[in-house]
Amino acid sequence: MYPSSSRRPSAGSGLLAGFLISFTGAILFSTKAIIIKKAFQTTSVDALTLLSLRMLFSLPFYVAAAVWSFRRSATRMTPRQWMWVVILGILGYHLSSYFDFVGLQYISAGLERLILFLYPSFAVLINSFAFRQRISRPQIWALLLTYTGIGIAYFGELKIDTGNAHFYWGSFLVFLCAITYAFYLAGMGRIVSVLEPSKFTTYSMLVAVGSVFLHFLVRGGLTGNFHLPAAAASGNLWVYGVLLALVATVIPSFMLSEGMKRIGANNAAIVTSVGPVSTILQAHFVLGDPIFIEQVVGTLLVIAGVLLTGWKASSGKISL
């Protein structure tokens, strides 16, 4: 037996680790928009082909993880659990990703991330209304700070992007991405309470891989076009596919599921609001996008919201 004073730091350290895991996973996920925009700028690839390449290079890792999970766990999934894995996999990593990839053809990476990161508020509301999960006071303050910041930065971006003829269509597609991903996140928060996070992530990603490949084959069958762009011959497109698979998909997907297990779905959703900040900075230094005053103010508010959540995590006061 350990004294009670020695257990408290251990619990706090576990919560802090969950915060750091979620935070790092959000940073890695935020590289996705930068990689996609770079691929669109330097190759003639279309959204569905690029998404299919992302899934193709992700597949070996998730197959290996599925085999390891199957051998490690004697627990078998029920038909109902499989049904939810299929539904959430298609929602979270096929439809959501497809809307996002197409939308990024028409709007900037920074604006994409700002719209996309409405999903934590959607996920919190879904958890509250559908699953009767109470929204705590720290979560309310963190959400207010975070989304006030995102709103300020969003309207600042509107001033410089409205000349784009497809601006609102691209924004709408990314908005759909945020909605579908929020349902995935809320459902994931429920199912990881009965399934191991790594098992759920692995199987849902495998479902999404199969779904995306089927989409690609149907599109190719209808158009008669299965050919990759000429840029693939130079290796550039393959590099982007590998980066999307490893840096922006495989590693952060496992980190997010583990972080959610440690600190809860609502808190993980709020912590990942650092994503827009990361994307805006990367878009400036990698893509040459401008940074304006609204982004700076919005960034400070988003950081304040994330730090509030992180402080609660490190002090062991997060309501799980």
N, C-alpha and C positions, 0 to 999 in steps of 0.2 A: 504494500500500500504506500502511496505517495501522499505527502501532506497536501492539503487543499491549496496552499500558496504556490506549490509547484505545478499544479494542474492548470491554474488560470493562465499563466503565460503560454502554456502549450496550446490552449484553446485559442488565445489571441493570435498566436503565431500561425495557427492553421487558417484562421480567417484572413490574416494579412497575406498569407501565401495564396489564398483564393483570389483576393483582390489583385495581387501582382500577376497571377496567371491570366485572369480575365483582361487586365490592362494590356499585357504583352500580346495576347491573342488579338485584341482589338487593333493594335498597331500593325500587326502583320496582315490582318484582314484589310486594313486601309490601303495597303500597297496594291490591292487588286485593281482599283480604278486607274492608278498610275500606269500599271503594266498594260491594261486594256487600251488606254488612250495612246500609249506609245506604240502598241501594235497597230492600231488604226492609222496612226500618222506615218509609219514606216513601211507598212505592207498594204496589200489590197484585200485583206481578209475581211469576211463578214462576221456578224455577231455569232450566228449559230455554229459556224466552223470553228471559231476561236473557243467558244464554250465547249465544243466537242473535244478539241485538243486538250483543254484543261482537264476534262473528265478522263480522257485517254491516259494521260500521264499520272493521274491520281489513282487509277484503277489498281495497279500492282500493290500499292501500299494498303489500300482498303481490303483487297483480297487476302493479303498476308495478315492483316489485323483480324479479319473475320476468321481465318483458320486458327490463329492463336487464341481468339476469344472462344471459339467452339471447343477447342481442346481443354482450355483452362476451366470453363464453367460447365458443370453437369446440368444446370438448369435449362430447361427447354422453354422456348417462347410459346405462348398460347396463340391461337388463331386471331384473337382480338388484338393482341400486342403486335402481331405481324401486320394486321390491317392498318394500325396507327403508324407503324414504321413506314409502310408504303405511302400512306397519305402524306405524312409529314416530310418524307424524303422528296416526293414530287413537288410539294409546296415550297420547301425551304431551299432546295439545291437545283431544281430544274426550272420551274416557273419563275421563281424569284430571281434566279441568276439570269434567265433569258431576258426578262423585262429589264434588268439592270444593264446587261451587255448591249441591248438594242438602244436603250435610252442614252448610254454613254456615247453613241455615235452623234448625238445632237446637242449635248450640253457638256459643260466643263466638269472635270473630275471633282473640283471643290464643291460645285453646286450639287452634283450627284450625291456626294457624301452627306451634304446637309439635308437633302430631301430624304435620303435613305435612313438617316438617323432619327426620323420620326418614329421608327419602329419600336424603340424602348417604351415610349408612352403608349403606343398601341398594345404592346405586350402586357404592360402593367394594367391597363384597362381591361384587357381580355381576362387576365388572372383575377382581377377584382370582380367583374360581373359574371363571368362564366364559372369560375372556381371558388368564388367567395373568399379570395385571399386579401386580407386587410392591407391597405396602403399605409405604411408607417409615416410618422411626421418627418423623419430625416429623408425618406424617399420623396415626399411631397416637396420639401425645400430643394432637394437635389434636382428634381425634375423641373421645378420652376426656374432655377438658375440655368440649367443646361439648355432648356428649350427657349428661354428668353434669348440666350446667346446665339443659338442656332437661328432663331427668327431674325435677329438683327443682321447677322451675316448673310442670311438668305436674301433679304430685301436689298441689301447692298449689292449683291451679285446681280439682281434683276436689272439694276441700272446699266450694267455693262454688257449684258447678254441678250437683251430683247431684240436686237437686230437680227438674230438667228431665226429664220423662217420656221424651223422645226423646234424652237425653244420650248413651247408649251407641250408639244407632243412628247418630247424627250422627258420633260419634267413629269408628265402624267405617267409614263411608263415606269419611271423610277419610283413614283408614288405607289403604283401597284406592287412594285418590288417590296417596298416597305411594309405594305399590308400583308402580303403573303408570307414574308419572313417573320412578321410579328406572330402570326398564327403558328408558324413552325416553332418559334422560340417559346411561346406559351405552352404548346403541346409538349415540347421537349422537357420543359420544367416539370411537367406532370409525370411523364413516362420514365424519366431517369430516377424517380423515386422507387421504381420497381425493377428497372433494368440498369445494369452498369452503364455509366455514361459512354465509355469507350465502345461497348457493344452496340448501343443505340446509334452512335455517330457512324460507326462502321457500316452497319446494315442499311441505315437511311441513305448514306452516301452511295452504296452499291445500287440501291433502288434508283437513285437519281442518275447514276451513270448509265444504267440500262435504259431509263426513260429518255435521257438526252440522245443516246445513240439511236434509239428508235425514231425520235424526232428528226435526227439528221438523215437517217435512211429514207424516211417518208418524204422529206423535202427533196432529197436527191432522186428518189424514184419518180416524184412528180415533175421535177425539172430536168432530169437526166444529167445532173451535174454533181459528180462525186469528186471533182478535181480540186486539189488545194491550190491556193494562189501561187504564182510564180516565185514569190518571195520565199516560199518554203524551200526552194532549191538552194538558196544561199544560207540556210540554217537559221535565219532570223526568227521566222515564225515558230520553229521548234523551240528556240530559246524562250520565247514568250510563253509558249505552252507549258514548258517545264517550270518556269517561274510562277505562273498562275497556279499550277498544280501543287508545288511544294510550299512556297513562301506564302501564298495567299489562300490556300485551301486546306491541304492535309494537316500541316502543323497547327494553324490557328483553330481549325475545327475541333481537334482534340483538346486544345487548351481551353476553348470556350466551354465545352461540355464538362470538363473537370472543374473549371472555375465556378460554373453554375452549381455543381454538386456541393461545393464548399461554402458558397455564400448565398445561394438561392437565386431563382430566376429574376426576380425584380431587381435585386442589387447588381447582378451581372449585367442586366440590360442597361442600368444607369451608368455603371463603370465604363462600358464600351462606348459611351458617348464621347470619349476622347477621340474616336475615329475621325470625325470631321476636322479636328485640329490637325491631326497627323496628315490627313490627305491634303489639306490646304497648304501646309508647309512643303510637303513633297511635290505638289503640283507647281509650286513656285520655283523650287530649286531644280527639279527634273524637267518639267514641261515649260517653264518660263511664264506661268500664269501670274498675273499681278496680285499683290496683296494690298487691300485697301482698308480704311479705318474701321468700317463696319465689321470686317473679318477680325481685326485686332480686338475690338470690344467684345464681339461674340466669342472669340477664343478665350478671353479672360474669364468670361462667365461660365463657359463650358468647363474650363479647368477648375473653377471654384466648385462647381457641382460634383465633379469627379473626386476632388480632394475631400469634400464633405463625406462622400460615401466611403472613401478610403480611410478617413480618420475613424469613422464608425466601425469599419472592419477591423482596424488595428487595435481598437480599444475593446473589442469583443462585444459591442453593443448592437450588432446587426441582428434583426429579428429573422430567424430562419424558418 
